[in-house]
Amino acid sequence: MTGPEFDWQAYEAEFGDLTPPDPSPVPALPTPGGRTGTDRAAPVDGAALLAELHAAVLRYLVMPSPESTDAVVLWIAATHAQPAWEHATRLGITGPAKRCGKSRLLEIIKATSHNVLPAVNASTAALYRSIGGDDPPTVLFDEADAIFGTKRQAEANEDLRALLNAGHSRGWPVLRCVGPNQEVKAFASFAMAAIAGIGDLPDTITDRAVNIRMRRRAPHETVKPFRTVRDTPALHAIRNRLNRWVRAHLPALRAAEPPMPVEDRAADTWESLIAIADHAGADWPERARLACKTLTEAAADNDTDTSGSLRLLADLRTGFTDTRKLHTATILDRLRAITDSPWATRELTSHELSKMLRVYGIHPKNVRETGTGPVGRGYDLADLTDAFTRYLPPLMPDGAAPVADVAVTEPEPLQIPPALTSDVTDVADVAAPPPTDPTPPAEHPEPDEPPDAGR
């Protein structure tokens, strides 16, 4: 891969063994074993270090899939080699509801990535002033649904979306008029960024991102509680060793042209992660390519609107109280018959139903409502139970479980220095359970989904 002009001779002259200083202003802290994150005596085993980070992520989070965990680990490692990359991969972290672990994952990323710049409530102008140079920060956005969640919010933050889009590729600065004479100035936009929020991110961002769709923990899934004071030092130690390992191999990473399992923009987005995996060795090259293919296909499959999806799950659970399998037409009739539900006036169709459920990994299939009844497209309770367990409260004795009455909590948003929340006034815009009877095999393409929905 190619990149910008980077003064490697000056770099090696200053850091003879290609070992740079600590990557962020966070001071080195001792690990539980007594060593510090700045211990540079022993060589670093990249594959083992990635495995250590992988274990740290799973210590505090239930990830949606092994591939998503591998992708996060490789993305974090790639942030330490931004001078080597031509594309600054975005990491999109979304979920259909609160308490899916989005903010917790962002905390782990914050403690292990290179030169982190938290950007909660930061003005776009302040971000222009904070991104620049050959070795940019890693920008973290939480509460993205408050930025892009509605059409009005998205329109008000169009400059930020433009910055995130332009910053995916090196060499695409953002032009703004600066100062009393309104002189045009080019602001660097290239920087890796992680964006977390409820629902979907704008298409132009997800198209440039490794997309992780988190899900709420089921009752049987447990993790270790994360405590900032207790647990952050060990994560900082991993961060420092990651930086030492990656920075010692920047020329090789910059020259890497790894074989890619995808094409076009997806290849641009995943190239840095796969280059890191190839350099680490062991089983990471295979894992990286599997993650690339799996998550790229999942991103296309999840390209849908999640509006009203929790209400739909709750109403579906009510509709399945007396049966295990229902045709789509029966489900739609039952949904429209629910008092005070939005489904009658919304004119919900079979296609829209399948799109709304797809975000939970639920798809229609051929089912038979009764033992001798006709076969038709529909849904099996066995495929719905996991989503019911994760996202809905336990059923009350009378079967009622209003979603709106559930109390939810989220980790506190990441905090940022006050300087980044103030406007830069001299910057102005220029433009810018198993089934009881066999399920008959499908004989025809699924009419409820687009022909390529499963690819």
C-alpha positions, 0 to 999 in steps of 0.5 A: 500500500502507498502512503504520504511522505513520511521521514523514516530516516529522521524517525530512525535517527531519533528512535534508533531501535524504531521504538517510539515514546509512549503513544499518549499522554496517559502515564505508564502504570504498573501491571498486576505483575509489577512490570510497567507499560513502558518496559522495552527490554523484551521483544514483542510477540505480535500474535501473542499480544493480539491474543492477550488483547482478545482475551481482555475484550472478552473479559468485559464484554459478550461480543456478537461473534468470534469474527467481531472480536477479531475485527475489534482487536485488529482495528485497535492494533491498526490505530498504532500504525496510522502513518503506514495506512492509506485508508483510515478505517472507521469502526461502527459500533451499533445496537438495536437498543440500550445496554448492548455493550456499545459504550463499554466496548468504546471504553476498552478501545479508549484504553488500548488505542493510539493517542485517543481523542474522545469527541463526545459533544465536540464541535466540528470546528474543534475537530478540524483543529485537532486532526492533522499531521502524519500521525493523527489521533484515534477519534472516538464518538459515543452517542452517535444516535444523538448526532445522526439519529433523526433527519433534522439531527443529521442535517445539523451535523452534515459537516461532521459526516463530511469530515468522517467521509473525507477522512477515510482516505489520505489526501482529502483535506476539508476546506474552510474559511479562516480568520477576519479575511476569510482566507481558505485553509485546508484542514487535514481530515485523515484519522481512524475513528470509532463511532458508537450509537443506537440504531444505524449510522449513515450509509456513507459512514458504514460503507467506510467502516468495519461494522460491529452490531452489538447485542444485549447480554442474555441472562446466562451470559456473564462478564467481569465488571469493568472498574476504571481504576482497577482495570485500566492500568493493565489495558494501558500496558497492552496499549504500550506494548502494541505501540512498541510492536507496531512502530518497530515495523512501520516500513513493512506495514506501509509496504504491505499489499495483502491478498484481500478476500473482498474488493473495492471500498471494502478492500480499502477498509479492511486492508490495514487490519489484514496487514496487521494480521499477516504481520502477526502471523500464527492463525491471525491471517486466516481469522482476519480474512474470515472476519472480513468476509463475514462482517462485510456480508453481515453489513449488507444484510443489516442495511435496514431501519430499526425503528420500532423494532423493540415494540415489534419484538414485544408484540410478536411474543404476544402473538406466539403465546399459543403456537410455535409456528406462524405464517407471515400473513397470520402474524401480520393479522395478529399484529394489526389486531393489537389494540393501540399498536402502530401496525394497523396504521403503518400498513406493515408488509411481509417485506418490511417485517423481514427487514425489521427482524433481520437486525436480530438475525431472524429470517423467514422460512417455510413453516407449517402452522399445524401438523397437516396444514399447508406450508407457507412463508413464516417464522418459527418461535425457536428462531425468535426466542433468543431475541425475546430473551436478550431484549425483552423483560421477562413475561409478567403472570398475565403475559404483559411486558410493556417495553416502555416500562423497563428501566435501563442504564448505560455506562457514562459517556466518555468525557473530553476536555472542555476545550473541545466542546467550545466552538472555534469562532473563526472557522466558517463553512465553504461547502462541503426451543427445537421445532416439534415437526420437520420444517419443509425445505424451501422450494422457491426464493424467499418473497419476503426478502430481496434475492441477495439478502442472504449473501 
